[in-house]
Amino acid sequence: MANPDKILYLATQAGKCLLESGAETYRVEDTICRICMSLKMEHAESICLPTGIYVTATLDGKSYTNISRISNRSTNLNKVDQINQLSRDADQLNEKQFEDKLNEILNDSPYTTIKDLFFAGLSAFGFTLLFEGIPTDAVIAFLIGILVRWIEKSLSKQEMNNFFTVAISSAVLTLLTLVLAEIHFVASTETVIIGTIMLLVPGLAITNAVRDSIAGDLISGLARAAEALLVAVSVALGNGAGMMIWMWMGGIIG
């Protein structure tokens, strides 16, 4: 016999993982309802916001509700894909099988710290070349990109607010680039800073804000746009702070 409270809990946890991994609002709502219906609920409705999930479903004429708070948001498109596929296979699974597969996805850590740092550096390397930087500058951007991602991860473990995490990372990469330019390790400070700072730009949040707004999810769209704007402001503040510190130390920008 179906356990409605357990079904709603599992569906909400799947939706929570999607939201925390960078999924669009419509995808989260569709996935939650699909899971509930596949696991034998009679009817399901869900409302998802960047900060919370509200799910109601019915079984045998009784309504059941589950609410979950969203506090962390990052990017993990691998988990989005896995849960999206699991929701489509849910009608072939019972509650226990679905729970086991969901827990495997939730506990999965596909990217080691070394891989995460390496590909952060590789992204900075690629963006620097894309902005017409020379290869030696791209190599410097690679190393700074690794440092920036390490700072982000370290501050996140300390549960520091994302606004300050991004601002500190932006300030460090700007100051370090200016120092390296002073000792002639960097030919174009602008190219290296821009190439590395792309690691901090909230590209997915901006994309989802536009997508949600077009789909009619105006509250989610505005909330994501505000989040992206705050991150952009923190990037700019950190960049400006790094330059001010450099000038206070007697350095010249130009």
ZADRENSE-266301 format. One line per field, with one value per residue: residue number from 1; residue in one letter; x, y, z of N, C-alpha, C in turn. Coordinates in Angstrom, 3 decimals, always signed. Each point is the difference from the previous one (the first is absolute). Example, Ala and Ser with C-alpha at 12.3 -4.5 7.8 and 13.67 -1.06 7.14 Angstrom:
// ZADRENSE-266301
num [1_2]
residuo [a_s]
n_xx [+13.190_-0.350]
n_yy [-5.690_+1.050]
n_zz [+7.800_-0.720]
ca_xx [-0.890_+0.820]
ca_yy [+1.190_+1.190]
ca_zz [+0.000_+0.060]
c_xx [+0.900_-0.770]
c_yy [+1.200_+1.090]
c_zz [+0.000_+0.730]
END
This chain:
// ZADRENSE-266301
num [1_2_3_4_5_6_7_8_9_10_11_12_13_14_15_16_17_18_19_20_21_22_23_24_25_26_27_28_29_30_31_32_33_34_35_36_37_38_39_40_41_42_43_44_45_46_47_48_49_50_51_52_53_54_55_56_57_58_59_60_61_62_63_64_65_66_67_68_69_70_71_72_73_74_75_76_77_78_79_80_81_82_83_84_85_86_87_88_89_90_91_92_93_94_95_96_97_98_99_100_101_102_103_104_105_106_107_108_109_110_111_112_113_114_115_116_117_118_119_120_121_122_123_124_125_126_127_128_129_130_131_132_133_134_135_136_137_138_139_140_141_142_143_144_145_146_147_148_149_150_151_152_153_154_155_156_157_158_159_160_161_162_163_164_165_166_167_168_169_170_171_172_173_174_175_176_177_178_179_180_181_182_183_184_185_186_187_188_189_190_191_192_193_194_195_196_197_198_199_200_201_202_203_204_205_206_207_208_209_210_211_212_213_214_215_216_217_218_219_220_221_222_223_224_225_226_227_228_229_230_231_232_233_234_235_236_237_238_239_240_241_242_243_244_245_246_247_248_249_250_251_252_253_254]
residuo [m_a_n_p_d_k_i_l_y_l_a_t_q_a_g_k_c_l_l_e_s_g_a_e_t_y_r_v_e_d_t_i_c_r_i_c_m_s_l_k_m_e_h_a_e_s_i_c_l_p_t_g_i_y_v_t_a_t_l_d_g_k_s_y_t_n_i_s_r_i_s_n_r_s_t_n_l_n_k_v_d_q_i_n_q_l_s_r_d_a_d_q_l_n_e_k_q_f_e_d_k_l_n_e_i_l_n_d_s_p_y_t_t_i_k_d_l_f_f_a_g_l_s_a_f_g_f_t_l_l_f_e_g_i_p_t_d_a_v_i_a_f_l_i_g_i_l_v_r_w_i_e_k_s_l_s_k_q_e_m_n_n_f_f_t_v_a_i_s_s_a_v_l_t_l_l_t_l_v_l_a_e_i_h_f_v_a_s_t_e_t_v_i_i_g_t_i_m_l_l_v_p_g_l_a_i_t_n_a_v_r_d_s_i_a_g_d_l_i_s_g_l_a_r_a_a_e_a_l_l_v_a_v_s_v_a_l_g_n_g_a_g_m_m_i_w_m_w_m_g_g_i_i_g]
n_xx [+0.838_-0.408_+1.148_-1.093_+0.203_+0.318_-1.054_-0.739_+0.507_-0.112_-1.226_-0.220_+0.592_-0.671_-1.119_+0.259_+0.376_-1.099_-0.764_+0.558_-0.324_-0.966_-0.989_-0.704_-0.808_-0.271_+1.302_+0.245_-0.905_+0.411_+1.251_-0.309_-0.777_+0.981_+0.852_-0.746_-0.265_+1.293_+0.088_-1.033_+0.465_-1.169_+0.496_+0.733_+0.315_+0.835_+0.476_+0.875_+0.712_+0.857_-0.920_-0.873_-0.445_-1.157_-0.311_-1.070_-0.389_-0.823_-0.564_-0.898_-0.031_+1.186_+0.230_+1.160_+0.739_+0.958_+0.792_+0.831_+0.899_+0.272_+1.149_+0.302_+0.737_+0.189_+0.977_-0.890_+0.282_+1.004_-0.173_-0.060_+0.952_+0.694_-0.368_+0.276_+1.028_+0.349_-0.408_+0.668_+0.862_-0.561_-0.723_+1.283_-0.020_+0.273_-0.617_+0.257_-0.318_-1.064_-0.271_+0.306_-0.664_-0.995_+0.155_+0.092_-1.019_-0.742_+0.475_-0.318_+1.296_-0.470_+0.106_+1.197_+0.620_+0.826_-1.024_-0.649_+1.124_+0.282_-1.266_+0.055_+1.221_-0.469_-1.076_+0.743_+0.717_-1.114_-0.570_+1.166_+0.118_-1.235_+0.471_+0.629_+0.079_+1.232_+0.645_+1.025_-0.809_-0.298_+1.302_+0.278_-0.919_+0.607_+1.168_-0.327_-0.495_+1.064_+0.752_-0.643_+0.011_+1.292_+0.131_-0.694_+0.649_+1.125_-0.392_-0.379_+1.115_+0.406_-0.853_+0.972_-0.646_-0.784_-0.674_+0.364_-0.413_-0.967_-0.344_+0.230_-0.635_-0.918_+0.039_+0.053_-0.866_-0.682_+0.135_-0.222_-0.957_-0.373_+0.151_-0.573_-0.891_+0.104_+0.037_-0.859_-0.829_-0.689_-0.368_-1.183_-0.005_-0.517_+0.796_+1.023_-0.256_-0.292_+1.076_+0.632_-0.434_+0.111_+0.926_-0.083_-0.065_-1.168_+0.659_+0.021_+0.259_+0.792_+0.522_+0.025_+0.514_+0.688_+0.449_+0.131_+0.537_+0.655_+0.267_+0.064_+1.130_-0.805_-0.556_+0.071_-0.525_-0.840_-0.284_+0.003_-0.737_-0.713_-0.029_-0.250_-0.892_-0.375_+0.052_-0.634_-0.809_-0.064_-0.134_-0.843_-0.640_+0.096_-0.365_-0.950_-0.341_+0.164_-0.605_-0.937_+0.015_-0.016_-0.906_-0.640_+0.372_-0.470_-0.843_+0.279_-1.189_+0.354]
n_yy [-1.200_+0.982_+0.515_+0.782_-0.069_-1.289_-0.167_+0.801_-0.670_-1.161_+0.344_+0.444_-1.098_-0.667_+0.689_-0.211_-1.225_-0.040_+0.613_-0.787_-0.755_+0.957_-0.852_+0.086_+1.011_+0.155_-0.242_+0.791_+0.899_-0.112_+0.004_+0.935_+0.626_-0.145_+0.288_+0.988_+0.336_-0.104_+0.574_+0.159_+1.238_+0.472_+0.995_+0.825_+0.968_+0.779_+0.777_+0.388_+0.443_+0.952_+0.341_-0.638_-1.180_+0.082_-1.139_-0.186_-1.130_-0.721_-0.751_-0.728_+1.115_-0.343_+1.210_-0.006_+0.622_+0.482_+0.580_+0.545_+0.387_+0.910_-0.438_-1.052_+0.741_-0.971_-0.584_-0.936_+0.223_-0.679_+0.597_+1.140_-0.440_-0.405_+1.055_+0.757_-0.815_+0.122_+1.248_-0.216_-0.518_+0.984_-0.003_-0.295_+0.890_-0.728_+0.318_-1.234_-0.500_+0.790_-0.269_-1.264_+0.089_+0.588_-0.850_-0.892_+0.633_+0.082_-1.224_+0.125_-0.190_+0.368_+1.148_-0.515_+0.338_-0.994_-0.774_+0.353_-0.062_-1.173_-0.380_+0.475_-0.505_-1.134_+0.257_+0.392_-1.092_-0.700_+0.583_-0.143_-1.200_-0.242_+0.663_-0.836_-0.720_+0.278_-1.044_+0.847_+0.958_-0.859_-0.271_+1.292_+0.197_-1.029_+0.502_+1.214_-0.587_-0.781_+1.078_+0.625_-1.129_-0.100_+1.299_-0.134_-1.123_+0.612_+1.125_-0.792_-0.683_+1.264_-0.357_+0.572_+1.142_-0.408_+1.047_-0.294_-1.252_+0.434_+0.917_-0.885_-0.945_+0.920_+0.397_-1.257_-0.409_+1.107_-0.077_-1.306_+0.263_+1.010_-0.817_-0.993_+0.952_+0.378_-1.320_+0.474_-0.606_+1.144_-0.233_-0.598_+0.931_+0.804_-0.594_-0.018_+1.241_+0.414_-0.628_+0.428_+1.223_-0.575_-0.485_+1.302_+0.158_+0.452_-0.659_-1.099_+0.798_+0.677_-1.123_-0.528_+1.191_+0.024_-1.251_+0.222_+1.163_-0.553_-0.975_+1.230_-0.590_+1.044_-0.612_-1.216_+0.512_+0.753_-1.086_-0.778_+0.933_+0.134_-1.334_-0.079_+0.972_-0.622_-1.136_+0.587_+0.524_-1.195_-0.466_+0.981_-0.196_-1.301_+0.158_+0.869_-0.879_-0.977_+0.790_+0.274_-1.280_-0.302_+0.946_-0.497_-1.123_+0.982_-0.967_-0.197_+0.441_-0.761]
n_zz [+0.000_-0.814_+0.333_+0.064_+1.314_-0.155_-0.785_+0.772_+1.015_-0.653_-0.400_+1.231_+0.484_-0.940_+0.263_+1.286_-0.321_-0.758_+0.921_+0.928_-1.061_+0.022_+0.308_-1.132_+0.301_-1.295_-0.122_+1.035_-0.359_-1.250_+0.464_+0.891_-0.868_-0.864_+0.976_+0.463_-1.238_-0.267_+1.212_-0.901_+0.064_+0.424_+0.714_-0.701_+0.854_-0.649_+0.947_-0.903_+1.008_-0.296_+0.901_-0.746_+0.446_-0.667_+0.600_-0.759_+0.565_-0.748_+0.953_-0.655_-0.688_+0.483_+0.497_-0.621_+0.920_-0.777_+0.886_-0.870_+0.877_-0.929_+0.455_-0.752_-0.825_-0.872_-0.648_-0.308_-1.277_+0.534_+1.185_-0.671_-0.782_+1.059_+0.716_-1.034_-0.188_+1.289_-0.156_-1.123_+0.849_+0.711_-1.144_-0.178_+0.994_+1.093_+1.128_+0.411_-1.188_-0.028_+1.274_-0.281_-1.161_+0.669_+1.008_-0.977_-0.591_+1.107_+0.183_-1.280_-0.046_-1.200_+0.659_-0.079_+1.115_-0.308_-0.366_+1.097_+0.696_-0.546_-0.007_+1.251_+0.219_-0.511_+0.736_+1.040_-0.226_-0.195_+1.057_+0.590_-0.555_+0.460_+1.069_-0.829_+1.108_+0.336_-0.511_+0.174_-0.457_-0.970_-0.008_+0.099_-0.940_-0.572_+0.387_-0.426_-1.090_+0.099_+0.218_-0.979_-0.708_+0.347_-0.233_-1.130_-0.253_+0.312_-0.591_-1.000_+0.256_+0.054_-0.991_-0.689_+0.146_-1.005_+0.434_+1.237_-0.215_-0.802_+0.900_+0.978_-0.680_-0.302_+1.271_+0.402_-0.934_+0.312_+1.317_-0.071_-0.876_+0.769_+1.036_-0.657_-0.310_+1.270_+0.185_-0.929_+0.827_+0.026_-1.261_+0.168_+0.948_-0.939_-0.896_+0.835_+0.411_-1.232_-0.495_+1.087_-0.133_-1.189_+0.847_+0.257_-1.309_+0.453_-0.923_+0.780_+1.031_-0.821_-0.496_+1.220_+0.348_-1.138_+0.158_+1.303_-0.293_-1.015_+0.878_+0.522_+0.381_+0.139_+1.062_-0.549_-1.118_+0.726_+0.739_-1.074_-0.618_+1.122_+0.080_-1.313_+0.216_+1.123_-0.686_-1.023_+0.926_+0.581_-1.242_-0.302_+1.160_-0.165_-1.269_+0.361_+0.972_-0.889_-0.873_+0.913_+0.367_-1.291_-0.240_+1.053_-0.639_-0.808_-0.375_-1.255_-0.348_-1.025]
ca_xx [-0.838_+0.797_+0.156_-0.020_+0.981_+1.318_+0.065_+0.181_+1.340_+0.954_-0.171_+0.517_+1.461_+0.471_-0.139_+0.979_+1.310_-0.012_+0.121_+1.332_+0.993_-0.084_-1.066_-1.030_-1.180_-0.991_+0.506_-0.157_-1.427_-0.414_+0.614_-0.676_-1.332_+0.184_+0.367_-1.187_-0.970_+0.581_-0.008_-1.402_-0.858_-1.088_+0.138_+1.102_+0.306_+1.176_+0.440_+1.430_+0.662_+1.425_+0.264_-0.865_-0.844_-1.276_-0.597_-1.236_-0.487_-1.166_-0.110_-1.238_-0.784_+0.686_+1.087_+1.260_+0.837_+1.394_+0.698_+1.445_+0.733_+1.211_+0.983_+1.238_-0.184_+1.263_-0.199_+0.397_-0.908_-0.024_-1.098_-1.241_-0.269_-0.296_-1.322_-0.952_-0.190_-0.626_-1.431_-0.638_+0.022_-0.613_-1.188_+0.449_+0.639_-0.805_+0.527_+1.323_+0.962_+0.168_+0.762_+1.397_+0.624_+0.086_+1.095_+1.257_+0.235_+0.233_+1.295_+1.033_+0.957_+0.740_+1.158_+0.936_+0.543_+1.042_-0.681_-0.687_+1.005_+0.629_-0.883_-0.169_+1.163_-0.113_-1.000_+0.655_+0.957_-0.741_-0.594_+1.075_+0.291_-1.176_+0.061_+1.197_+1.200_+1.108_+0.086_+0.597_-1.040_-0.987_+0.563_-0.145_-1.430_-0.248_+0.448_-0.844_-1.318_+0.065_+0.003_-1.328_-0.940_+0.358_-0.503_-1.458_-0.339_+0.398_-0.934_-1.312_+0.038_-0.170_-1.381_-0.026_-0.985_+0.508_+0.355_+1.349_+0.894_+0.302_+0.731_+1.382_+0.664_+0.242_+1.059_+1.270_+0.486_+0.393_+1.247_+1.077_+0.326_+0.739_+1.339_+0.739_+0.287_+1.067_+1.286_+0.087_-0.470_-1.255_+0.114_-1.250_-0.758_-1.433_-0.372_+0.087_-1.061_-1.297_-0.060_-0.137_-1.215_-1.125_-0.337_-0.899_-1.198_-1.158_-0.596_-1.165_-1.077_-0.557_-0.736_-1.225_-0.880_-0.666_-0.854_-1.160_-0.850_-0.689_-0.970_-1.069_+0.344_+0.550_+0.635_+1.293_+0.835_+0.486_+0.890_+1.278_+0.639_+0.552_+1.172_+1.069_+0.438_+0.809_+1.296_+0.728_+0.448_+1.096_+1.178_+0.496_+0.553_+1.269_+0.967_+0.368_+0.762_+1.347_+0.724_+0.260_+1.083_+1.231_+0.416_+0.406_+1.341_+0.919_+0.028_-0.597_-0.852_+0.007]
ca_yy [+1.200_+1.210_+0.851_+1.346_+0.892_-0.392_+0.369_+1.445_+0.297_-0.368_+0.913_+1.310_-0.084_+0.031_+1.377_+0.821_-0.233_+0.674_+1.445_+0.295_-0.309_+0.972_-0.303_+1.001_-0.195_-0.872_-1.378_-0.502_-0.243_-1.142_-1.208_-0.343_-0.536_-1.266_-1.017_-0.288_-0.771_-1.315_-0.803_-0.350_+1.058_+0.237_+1.333_+0.722_+1.360_+0.526_+1.367_+0.076_+1.296_-0.201_-0.202_-0.994_-0.884_-0.319_-1.109_-0.578_-1.115_-0.674_-1.449_-0.464_+1.138_+0.777_+0.834_-0.048_+1.149_+0.005_+1.262_-0.111_+1.266_-0.057_+0.943_-0.030_-0.103_-0.125_-0.535_-1.391_-0.444_-1.460_-0.406_+0.399_-1.017_-1.285_+0.033_+0.137_-1.336_-0.826_+0.318_-0.649_-1.440_-0.250_-0.857_-1.393_-0.271_+0.187_+1.068_-0.360_+0.067_+1.412_+0.635_-0.431_+0.662_+1.426_+0.189_-0.147_+1.260_+1.063_-0.209_-0.123_+1.115_-0.343_+0.850_+0.125_+1.355_+0.204_+0.231_+1.291_+1.056_-0.057_+0.505_+1.437_+0.609_-0.182_+0.971_+1.308_-0.085_+0.116_+1.331_+0.957_-0.115_+0.480_+1.459_+0.362_+0.045_-0.803_-1.277_+0.113_+0.555_-1.057_-0.896_+0.705_-0.045_-1.376_-0.131_+0.852_-0.637_-1.063_+0.658_+0.582_-1.064_-0.505_+0.980_-0.162_-1.233_+0.141_+0.908_-0.663_-0.951_+0.802_+0.493_+1.439_+0.465_-0.056_+1.360_+0.306_-0.980_+0.464_+1.269_-0.288_-0.684_+0.995_+0.890_-0.739_-0.220_+1.292_+0.420_-0.905_+0.298_+1.263_-0.273_-0.755_+0.913_+0.886_-0.702_-0.367_-1.354_+0.168_+1.045_+0.763_-0.225_-0.020_-1.298_-1.026_+0.240_-0.333_-1.440_-0.709_+0.441_-0.728_-1.101_+0.520_+0.578_-0.896_-0.248_-0.879_+0.724_+0.944_-0.792_-0.502_+1.138_+0.299_-1.148_-0.016_+1.152_-0.290_-1.065_+0.513_-0.126_+1.340_+0.128_-0.680_+0.742_+1.214_-0.383_-0.424_+1.186_+0.755_-0.745_+0.205_+1.395_+0.125_-0.632_+0.901_+1.130_-0.458_-0.131_+1.349_+0.547_-0.680_+0.474_+1.364_-0.048_-0.461_+1.122_+1.007_-0.503_+0.085_+1.402_+0.350_-0.554_+0.773_-0.526_+0.810_-0.757_+0.624]
ca_zz [+0.000_-0.122_+1.180_-0.594_+0.616_-0.494_-1.415_-0.077_+0.488_-1.043_-1.126_+0.412_+0.050_-1.386_-0.457_+0.719_-0.621_-1.296_+0.203_+0.524_-1.028_-1.090_-0.955_-0.191_+0.841_-0.638_+0.032_+1.363_+0.235_-0.821_+0.541_+1.258_-0.317_-0.713_+0.987_+0.823_-0.785_-0.318_+1.221_+0.311_+0.518_-0.943_-0.586_+0.648_-0.430_+0.692_-0.262_+0.343_-0.004_+0.271_+1.429_+0.631_-0.801_+0.631_-0.741_+0.512_-0.799_+0.588_-0.104_+0.635_+0.432_+1.027_-0.505_+0.752_-0.367_+0.445_-0.278_+0.204_-0.117_-0.813_+0.556_-0.782_-1.440_-0.717_-1.349_-0.208_-1.051_+0.000_+0.870_-0.669_-1.019_+0.632_+0.629_-1.098_-0.555_+1.032_+0.054_-1.135_+0.244_+1.308_-0.096_-0.033_+1.282_+1.208_+0.856_+0.521_-1.098_-0.355_+1.076_-0.099_-1.146_+0.306_+0.957_-0.750_-0.705_+0.978_+0.659_-1.022_-0.097_-1.221_-0.243_+1.110_+0.153_-1.017_-1.278_+0.083_-0.107_-1.318_-1.053_+0.232_-0.639_-1.453_-0.466_-0.021_-1.110_-1.253_-0.132_-0.278_-1.430_-0.732_+0.005_-0.768_+0.815_-0.513_+0.729_+1.341_+0.867_+0.222_+1.014_+1.279_+0.318_+0.429_+1.391_+0.843_+0.025_+1.005_+1.305_+0.227_+0.334_+1.333_+0.968_+0.034_+0.700_+1.407_+0.662_+0.040_+1.119_+1.213_-0.083_-0.236_-0.960_-1.369_-0.426_+0.474_-0.615_-1.354_+0.092_+0.420_-1.115_-1.041_+0.465_-0.001_-1.366_-0.559_+0.645_-0.407_-1.397_-0.035_+0.534_-1.020_-1.107_+0.450_-0.141_-1.419_-0.292_-0.736_-1.021_-0.068_+1.238_-0.294_-0.563_+1.039_+0.982_-0.599_-0.230_+1.269_+0.689_-0.588_+0.904_+1.036_-0.632_+0.196_-1.314_+0.073_+0.685_-0.969_-0.994_+0.618_+0.254_-1.269_-0.340_+0.891_-0.311_-1.259_+0.260_+0.834_+1.426_+0.194_+1.309_-0.096_-0.929_+0.656_+1.100_-0.582_-0.564_+1.135_+0.469_-0.974_+0.124_+1.213_-0.263_-0.898_+0.820_+0.859_-0.873_-0.269_+1.235_+0.263_-0.989_+0.377_+1.250_-0.336_-0.617_+1.023_+0.857_-0.780_-0.033_+1.371_+0.171_-0.820_-1.349_-1.075_-0.921_-1.304]
c_xx [+0.877_+0.012_+0.080_+1.021_+1.403_+0.167_+0.242_+1.399_+1.040_-0.082_+0.575_+1.517_+0.605_-0.073_+1.001_+1.378_+0.087_+0.203_+1.389_+1.088_-0.107_-1.077_-1.002_-1.228_-0.985_+0.430_-0.196_-1.461_-0.485_+0.543_-0.699_-1.358_+0.100_+0.325_-1.205_-1.000_+0.533_-0.020_-1.400_-0.789_-1.043_+0.141_+1.106_+0.164_+1.218_+0.268_+1.440_+0.494_+1.481_+0.319_-0.898_-0.834_-1.254_-0.694_-1.260_-0.455_-1.163_+0.071_-1.222_-0.793_+0.640_+1.171_+1.207_+0.905_+1.412_+0.646_+1.483_+0.663_+1.267_+0.968_+1.288_-0.322_+1.368_-0.311_+0.531_-0.966_-0.047_-1.148_-1.355_-0.395_-0.408_-1.393_-1.089_-0.304_-0.695_-1.500_-0.764_-0.018_-0.773_-1.207_+0.359_+0.613_-1.018_+0.671_+1.424_+1.064_+0.269_+0.850_+1.474_+0.721_+0.151_+1.156_+1.359_+0.353_+0.354_+1.388_+1.161_+0.880_+0.896_+1.287_+0.864_+0.513_+1.043_-0.627_-0.657_+0.984_+0.616_-0.891_-0.384_+1.154_-0.073_-1.016_+0.611_+1.006_-0.716_-0.598_+1.066_+0.406_-1.154_-0.018_+1.314_+1.219_+1.091_+0.123_+0.596_-0.994_-1.056_+0.493_-0.110_-1.460_-0.394_+0.346_-0.861_-1.403_-0.061_-0.065_-1.381_-1.011_+0.304_-0.498_-1.513_-0.397_+0.315_-0.975_-1.396_-0.063_-0.171_-1.393_-0.064_-1.035_+0.604_+0.433_+1.440_+1.022_+0.437_+0.822_+1.462_+0.775_+0.353_+1.139_+1.362_+0.535_+0.450_+1.351_+1.173_+0.425_+0.824_+1.430_+0.854_+0.332_+1.165_+1.375_+0.127_-0.312_-1.276_+0.156_-1.235_-0.838_-1.492_-0.449_-0.001_-1.117_-1.355_-0.137_-0.224_-1.311_-1.242_-0.410_-1.047_-1.307_-1.175_-0.743_-1.261_-1.175_-0.674_-0.847_-1.327_-0.984_-0.792_-0.983_-1.262_-0.952_-0.795_-1.096_-1.148_+0.236_+0.683_+0.713_+1.387_+0.951_+0.595_+0.976_+1.371_+0.744_+0.626_+1.250_+1.184_+0.555_+0.888_+1.385_+0.846_+0.537_+1.176_+1.286_+0.622_+0.634_+1.352_+1.095_+0.487_+0.840_+1.433_+0.843_+0.349_+1.137_+1.352_+0.507_+0.438_+1.407_+1.034_+0.098_-0.695_-0.802_+0.025_+0.761]
c_yy [+1.257_+0.789_+1.444_+0.954_-0.292_+0.422_+1.501_+0.406_-0.282_+0.961_+1.378_-0.004_+0.017_+1.416_+0.926_-0.143_+0.701_+1.502_+0.378_-0.234_+0.896_-0.257_+1.144_-0.355_-0.976_-1.458_-0.616_-0.340_-1.217_-1.307_-0.454_-0.633_-1.352_-1.139_-0.393_-0.874_-1.396_-0.931_-0.125_+1.054_+0.330_+1.339_+0.730_+1.378_+0.481_+1.435_+0.107_+1.430_-0.231_-0.268_-1.049_-0.791_-0.330_-1.052_-0.483_-1.102_-0.669_-1.499_-0.434_+1.153_+0.855_+0.769_-0.081_+1.113_-0.160_+1.306_-0.193_+1.350_-0.215_+1.062_+0.058_-0.131_-0.024_-0.496_-1.423_-0.606_-1.520_-0.512_+0.369_-1.059_-1.331_-0.033_+0.147_-1.371_-0.917_+0.253_-0.664_-1.518_-0.380_-0.932_-1.487_-0.437_+0.083_+1.057_-0.283_+0.100_+1.444_+0.715_-0.360_+0.720_+1.503_+0.281_-0.142_+1.314_+1.106_-0.097_-0.083_+1.247_-0.252_+0.785_+0.083_+1.431_+0.304_+0.291_+1.372_+1.142_+0.049_+0.616_+1.457_+0.758_-0.086_+0.975_+1.397_+0.077_+0.230_+1.381_+1.047_-0.041_+0.532_+1.518_+0.516_+0.225_-0.881_-1.277_+0.118_+0.594_-1.052_-0.984_+0.624_-0.030_-1.392_-0.165_+0.842_-0.590_-1.120_+0.597_+0.558_-1.073_-0.590_+0.952_-0.131_-1.218_+0.114_+0.883_-0.607_-1.003_+0.717_+0.626_+1.527_+0.330_+0.074_+1.377_+0.317_-0.976_+0.454_+1.282_-0.228_-0.667_+0.982_+0.939_-0.682_-0.154_+1.312_+0.441_-0.862_+0.262_+1.271_-0.178_-0.713_+0.868_+0.924_-0.659_-0.654_-1.475_+0.040_+1.155_+0.890_-0.308_-0.113_-1.372_-1.093_+0.170_-0.402_-1.507_-0.782_+0.334_-0.679_-1.199_+0.431_+0.537_-0.973_-0.288_-0.840_+0.702_+0.987_-0.744_-0.500_+1.119_+0.351_-1.116_-0.038_+1.146_-0.231_-1.042_+0.457_-0.144_+1.301_+0.160_-0.643_+0.762_+1.241_-0.328_-0.415_+1.188_+0.841_-0.675_+0.221_+1.422_+0.195_-0.611_+0.895_+1.207_-0.404_-0.201_+1.373_+0.627_-0.628_+0.466_+1.406_+0.035_-0.444_+1.110_+1.075_-0.416_+0.136_+1.447_+0.493_-0.500_+0.731_-0.471_+0.946_-0.908_+0.694_-0.834]
c_zz [+0.000_+1.304_-0.490_+0.600_-0.520_-1.465_-0.151_+0.460_-1.087_-1.180_+0.330_+0.060_-1.397_-0.553_+0.658_-0.620_-1.357_+0.155_+0.473_-1.032_-1.217_-1.023_-0.090_+0.832_-0.627_+0.038_+1.388_+0.275_-0.778_+0.562_+1.278_-0.273_-0.707_+0.974_+0.841_-0.749_-0.318_+1.203_+0.603_+0.763_-1.071_-0.719_+0.754_-0.609_+0.790_-0.425_+0.481_-0.148_+0.279_+1.462_+0.648_-0.990_+0.801_-0.865_+0.705_-0.944_+0.726_-0.237_+0.815_+0.604_+1.077_-0.609_+0.932_-0.512_+0.549_-0.426_+0.287_-0.266_-0.819_+0.506_-0.802_-1.481_-0.673_-1.410_-0.069_-1.007_-0.118_+0.873_-0.608_-1.027_+0.629_+0.624_-1.059_-0.614_+0.999_+0.074_-1.138_+0.125_+1.255_-0.068_-0.071_+1.332_+1.123_+0.872_+0.463_-1.096_-0.401_+1.048_-0.086_-1.139_+0.247_+0.958_-0.674_-0.702_+0.980_+0.633_-0.988_-0.016_-1.201_-0.194_+1.250_+0.064_-1.068_-1.361_-0.024_-0.185_-1.399_-1.071_+0.216_-0.656_-1.511_-0.594_-0.094_-1.160_-1.329_-0.210_-0.309_-1.467_-0.842_-0.093_-0.583_+0.877_-0.589_+0.845_+1.402_+0.998_+0.325_+1.055_+1.384_+0.446_+0.491_+1.483_+0.943_+0.113_+1.022_+1.398_+0.345_+0.394_+1.379_+1.085_+0.147_+0.823_+1.487_+0.769_+0.103_+1.142_+1.335_+0.072_-0.097_-1.060_-1.399_-0.511_+0.384_-0.583_-1.384_+0.035_+0.377_-1.125_-1.104_+0.389_-0.069_-1.418_-0.651_+0.551_-0.451_-1.443_-0.118_+0.523_-1.045_-1.210_+0.351_-0.158_-1.382_-0.276_-0.839_-0.971_-0.037_+1.236_-0.281_-0.478_+1.057_+1.027_-0.558_-0.204_+1.275_+0.692_-0.569_+0.851_+1.028_-0.574_+0.108_-1.296_+0.052_+0.663_-0.956_-1.030_+0.565_+0.306_-1.253_-0.354_+0.861_-0.309_-1.275_+0.210_+0.892_+1.491_+0.435_+1.340_-0.021_-0.908_+0.632_+1.127_-0.536_-0.593_+1.106_+0.546_-0.932_+0.095_+1.219_-0.188_-0.895_+0.767_+0.878_-0.804_-0.245_+1.240_+0.333_-0.939_+0.346_+1.262_-0.256_-0.611_+1.026_+0.928_-0.717_-0.057_+1.374_+0.310_-0.853_-1.433_-0.983_-0.914_-1.342_-1.011]
END
